[in-house]
């Protein structure tokens, strides 16, 4: 699991947006009061949600990033270095569930 969230801090506005899409009497009569009670007593969701996690497990050397990805990143990195950014840190994230791969470079200024 990449992320986990404390759903007790989710604003009511976000719940309303979610349930407005359903446009059902069931939502307004049953689900919305349950959401209000859950919010009032800070009851957590039974399912995990999303939050920012550390990228430390994905820290890699530049040589570990595939060549085709590094070739695309090099011109952008040169532009960023020209602006005074230094000491890049590289992360390579492979998400098998979403079928995605991400190369993230972070610079210090």
C-alpha positions as CSV (number, residue, x, y, z in Angstrom):
1,X,0.0,0.0,0.0
2,X,1.4,3.4,-1.0
3,X,-0.9,5.7,1.0
4,X,-3.2,5.8,4.0
5,X,-5.4,8.7,5.2
6,X,-7.2,9.7,8.3
7,X,-10.7,10.1,6.9
8,X,-12.0,11.8,10.0
9,X,-10.5,15.0,8.8
10,X,-12.2,14.9,5.4
11,X,-14.3,18.1,5.1
12,X,-18.1,17.8,4.9
13,X,-17.9,19.7,1.6
14,X,-16.1,16.8,0.1
15,X,-18.7,14.3,1.3
16,X,-21.5,16.5,-0.2
17,X,-19.7,16.7,-3.5
18,X,-19.4,12.9,-3.6
19,X,-23.0,12.2,-2.7
20,X,-24.5,14.9,-4.9
21,X,-23.4,12.8,-7.9
22,X,-25.6,10.0,-6.8
23,X,-28.9,12.1,-6.8
24,X,-30.9,9.6,-4.8
25,X,-33.3,9.8,-1.9
26,X,-31.4,7.0,-0.3
27,X,-28.3,9.2,-0.2
28,X,-30.1,12.1,1.5
29,X,-32.2,10.1,3.9
30,X,-29.7,7.4,5.0
31,X,-26.1,8.0,3.9
32,X,-25.8,11.7,4.7
33,X,-26.9,11.4,8.3
34,X,-24.5,8.5,8.7
35,X,-21.7,10.7,7.4
36,X,-22.6,13.5,9.8
37,X,-22.6,11.1,12.8
38,X,-19.2,9.6,11.6
39,X,-17.9,13.2,11.3
40,X,-19.2,14.2,14.7
41,X,-17.7,11.2,16.5
42,X,-14.5,11.1,14.4
43,X,-15.1,7.5,13.3
44,X,-12.5,6.4,10.8
45,X,-13.3,4.9,7.4
46,X,-13.1,1.2,7.0
47,X,-11.1,1.6,3.9
48,X,-7.7,3.3,3.4
49,X,-7.6,6.6,1.5
50,X,-4.7,8.8,0.2
51,X,-2.1,10.9,2.0
52,X,1.4,12.1,1.4
53,X,4.0,9.4,2.3
54,X,7.7,9.5,2.4
55,X,9.5,8.9,-0.9
56,X,12.5,7.3,0.9
57,X,11.8,3.7,-0.2
58,X,11.9,4.9,-3.8
59,X,15.3,6.7,-3.6
60,X,17.6,5.5,-6.4
61,X,20.9,6.4,-8.1
62,X,20.5,8.2,-11.5
63,X,21.9,5.0,-13.2
64,X,18.9,3.0,-11.9
65,X,16.5,5.1,-13.9
66,X,15.9,3.6,-17.4
67,X,17.9,5.2,-20.2
68,X,14.8,6.4,-22.2
69,X,13.5,8.2,-19.2
70,X,16.8,9.8,-18.4
71,X,17.1,11.1,-21.9
72,X,13.8,12.9,-21.6
73,X,14.8,14.3,-18.2
74,X,18.3,15.6,-19.1
75,X,17.2,18.8,-21.0
76,X,14.7,19.7,-18.2
77,X,17.4,19.1,-15.6
78,X,19.8,21.4,-17.5
79,X,17.2,24.2,-17.4
80,X,16.6,23.7,-13.7
81,X,20.4,23.7,-13.0
82,X,20.7,27.0,-15.0
83,X,18.2,28.6,-12.6
84,X,20.5,27.8,-9.6
85,X,19.1,24.5,-8.4
86,X,21.6,21.9,-7.2
87,X,22.0,18.5,-5.6
88,X,19.4,16.4,-7.4
89,X,17.8,13.5,-5.6
90,X,16.2,10.8,-7.8
91,X,13.2,8.6,-7.1
92,X,11.9,5.8,-9.3
93,X,8.3,4.7,-8.4
94,X,6.7,1.7,-10.0
95,X,3.0,1.3,-9.2
96,X,1.9,-2.2,-10.3
97,X,-1.7,-1.6,-9.4
98,X,-2.0,1.5,-11.6
99,X,0.4,0.2,-14.2
100,X,2.5,3.3,-14.0
101,X,6.2,4.2,-13.6
102,X,7.3,7.6,-12.4
103,X,10.7,9.2,-12.2
104,X,10.9,12.1,-9.8
105,X,13.8,14.5,-9.4
106,X,14.0,16.9,-6.5
107,X,16.5,19.8,-6.5
108,X,17.8,22.0,-3.7
109,X,17.9,25.8,-4.3
